Amino acid sequence: MVIVCFGDVFAKPGRRALAAVLPELRTRYRPDFVLANAENLAGGRGVNEKSLNELLELGVNGFTGGNHTWDNPEVYDLLAREKRLFRPANLPSSSANPCPGRGYGLLENNGKQLMVINLLGRVFMDAVDCPFECADEILRTQSFPGPILVDMHAETTSEKYAMGMFLDGKVSAVVGTHTHVQTSDLRVLPKGTAYITDVGMTGSFDSIIGLGAAEVVRKFMTKRPQRTQPSAENPGYGCVVFKFGNGNRVEHFVRLRETISDFEKHKGRDWPT
C-alpha cells in the first residue's frame, strides 16, 4: 500500500499548490490513499464545504484536523455527513455533550483499507483529553489488521516524538502536523513505526507559517493585534510518501518539499524514489 500524506494545506494558495503537484505525484508514486490535514483549508482557519470539495475533486481520500477544527461553522454539518473528514479523537466528549464527528475510522479505496487516527497535543494548546490514553483506548477497542496512520497535531517536538515512541510497533506511521515547517527526521523507529515530527505546510513558502510576513513581524515587534491574511508568495508543497508491505510496516519512504517553481522545472523527469 502506498500513501501520500500532506501536512497542513493553508488556504487558497495551499489548495492551488496541491492541485498543481498531485497529478504528477499520482503518476510517479501511484498512491492508494492521499491524505491531507484540513484545519487551515478555508482562509487559513478551519474547513468549509467549498474548500473540502475542491480537494475531494482532486482525489484526496481523507482529511484530519487540529486546534482550528471549530473555526468555521460549516464544519459541524461536514463532520455529521462526511466520513472522510476526521477531527481530533481526544477532544472532550460526554454522553450529555457528545463531540460531533469522528476522531478515527477506516478509509476505503480500490478494495484497500486504511485506519486513520487524529490526535491533538496538550502542550501550549487548549485543554483536551490525554492523547496517549485516547490512542491506547482506540487501539485496545478496535481490531483492525491493516495499516494504521496517526496524525499527531501538536505544538512541541517533544510531545510529537513522545507519541511516536509510545505508539512504536503498534501503528504503521505517526506523522506530526501543526507547526508548518517540515522536519528532516523521517525515520523508522526501533519497533518498526515510521515517524516524522512535521510533514510541513502546503502553501506560501515566502510567509510566516502561511500568513503575510510583514504583518506577523509587526505583531511580534509591537505586541499589538494586526490584521493578517494568507500569503500567496512563492507557493510550495510538503508531503511524505509511505510504502507499506508485510506486517503493515514501512518498506520505503520519501520526504518531499519544494516550491511549485522548482517542481515545474523537473516535472516529468526523475523524481526522488
Secondary structure, 3 states (H helix, E strand, C coil): CEEEEEEEECHHHHHHHHHHHHHHHHHHHCCCEEEEECCCCCCCCCCCHHHHHHHHHHCCCEEECCCCCCCCCCHHHHHHHCCCECCCCCCCCCCCCCCCCCCEEEEEECCEEEEEEEEECCCCCCCCCCHHHHHHHHHHHCCCCCCEEEEEECCCHHHHHHHHHHHCCCCCEEEEECCCCCCCCCEECCCCCEEECCCCCEEECCCECCECHHHHHHHHHHCCCCCCCECCCCEEEEEEEEEECHHHCEEEEEEEEEEHHHHHHCCCCCCCC
